[in-house]
Amino acid sequence: MATRRIGIIMHGATSRIGTTQHLLNSLVPIRAEGGLPLANGDRLMPDPILVGRTEDKLKALAERFGLTRWTTDLDAALADPADEIFFECAYGGGRPELAKRAIAAGKHIHLEKPVAETLGEVLDVRRAAEAAGRKHAVMQDKIYLPGLVKLKTVLQLGTLGKLLSMKLDFGWWVFDGEVIPAQRTSWNYRKATGGGLVLDMFPHWRYVLDHLFGSPTALTCHMRTAQPKRWDEQHRPYDVDVEDEVRTILEFPEGLVGEVFSSWATRIRRDDMLVISVDGTEGSAACTLHQCWVQTLANTPKPLFPVNAPQPIDFRTQWAEVPEMVPFKNSYRQAWEAYLRHVAEDAPNTASLLQAARGLQLIEACHASHQRRAWVDLPALEG
C-alpha cells in the first residue's frame, strides 16, 4: 500500500464556502485520516495550495489547517505541473474564463456552482475540457445529505409504487437589513454581482431532481421580488433587481408532476428549511436535510373533513421514520471523494459539466417561461 500525493489549486480558499465546506469539512479531514482509500489499497493524499488575493488571510488560513502552501499568484500556481487539479469557489464571477485558463495549463477542473451565467458558456468550458482530455466536474453536495440519501433508497426499493407527484419546498425569511442584519450578503440581491434565487439555487435543484426522479421535460415558472428594498453591509439602502421567490411546475416522463417552491421571503412552518415530498400509488415519503419518513398504503388514514370540530387525527403519527443504515459523512466531503476517485482511478463521474449544463438549461427555461408566461420544453442534453 502506497500513499499518492495529488496537488489541488484552491482558488477562492478564503471565501466562506471555501474555508468551511471545502477545507474544514472536506480536504482537511481526508488529510487527517491519512488520505483517501483507493480501490487498489493505496491512499490518495490531497495537497492543497491556497490561492486568493490577500496574503495575510491566506497565511492565517494555511496555519489554521496545518498547510504550508499558499499564493496570490494564480498564474504561478497554474504553471506548476505538480498540481493536477484546479478548484474554483471564489466570489465575483469569471468562472468560465478561469476554468479555461486552468484547462489550457493542463489541469483537471472542479468548479462550484453556478459554473456560468449562460448555458452556452458551460458548454464552451465542457468542450474545452473534453478537447484537452481533462476531467471535469461541478460541485454536487446536496445528493449526499442524509435525508436525500434515505429518500433515494426508498425510491430505489419501489416502496411508493408508481410515482404521481413530488414537491420541493425550500426557503426561510431573510431579514432586509434595516433593523435586523440580513443573513445573506447583498450581492445575492443584485443582478450585476451574480445574484438571484434562480441562479443561486436552481443548479442544485436540477441535479437533485435528476438524481431522484429523472430529467424533467417541461416547466412553467413564476418569479417575483417579494422584498424590493434592502440594506447592505454598510447599512445603505438599495433596490433589489433580482427575484427572491420562485414557483415552478415541472413535467416528468411517465406522468410524474413536480412543484418547486423557493423563497427568501417565507417563514418556516414545516420540518426544515428544505422538504421534499413524494406521493405514489403504494405510499408517500417526505425528507428533510437529515431525516426521511414513509407512509405506506396500509397505514394511510382515511380522514373526514371536520367542519364542526378540530381535526382529531394526528397525521404525523401515521408516518414511519427511515433509519440510518450507514454512518454519514459531510455531504461536501463525499462530493470531493467522488471527484478525487474519478481523477485518480477513473471512477464514475455523475457530476460532470454536462450536469452543470442541465442546471443552466433549467435556469434559462425558468426565465423564459416567466417572461413569456408560458410552458417551456426541456429537451434532453446528452453527452
Number of C-alpha atoms within 10 A of each C-alpha: 9 9 15 14 15 17 17 23 28 26 26 21 28 23 15 13 16 23 17 14 18 21 22 16 18 22 23 20 15 20 14 11 11 13 20 21 17 18 10 9 11 14 18 22 21 19 20 25 22 26 24 20 15 11 13 9 14 22 16 14 19 19 12 10 15 11 16 13 15 22 19 15 11 17 12 9 23 21 13 14 12 12 20 20 26 27 27 26 25 21 17 11 16 12 23 21 13 19 25 19 15 26 26 15 18 21 28 23 29 27 25 19 22 25 28 23 18 16 18 13 17 25 19 14 24 26 15 16 23 13 10 15 13 19 21 26 24 25 24 24 19 18 23 20 19 23 24 24 20 25 25 17 14 18 19 11 10 13 19 22 16 16 20 16 18 22 19 21 19 20 19 16 13 18 17 20 21 14 9 10 15 17 11 15 13 18 16 19 26 16 14 13 13 19 20 21 21 24 24 15 16 22 25 20 19 22 23 20 18 14 14 16 18 14 21 22 14 18 22 22 24 18 22 15 19 16 17 15 15 18 21 18 12 7 12 10 14 14 12 22 16 22 24 25 21 21 17 19 18 23 19 17 12 9 11 19 18 21 20 19 18 25 23 20 17 15 12 13 8 11 12 17 15 19 20 21 20 22 20 20 13 16 20 25 25 24 26 24 19 15 21 26 21 23 22 18 15 8 12 14 12 6 10 9 8 9 7 6 7 8 12 9 12 8 11 9 8 14 17 14 14 17 10 14 7 7 6 13 13 14 19 23 22 19 22 19 19 16 26 22 18 17 20 12 12 11 14 12 16 17 19 21 26 20 22 29 28 24 27 28 22 25 22 18 20 26 17 16 19 20 12 12 12 14 17 21 16 17 12 11 11 8 7
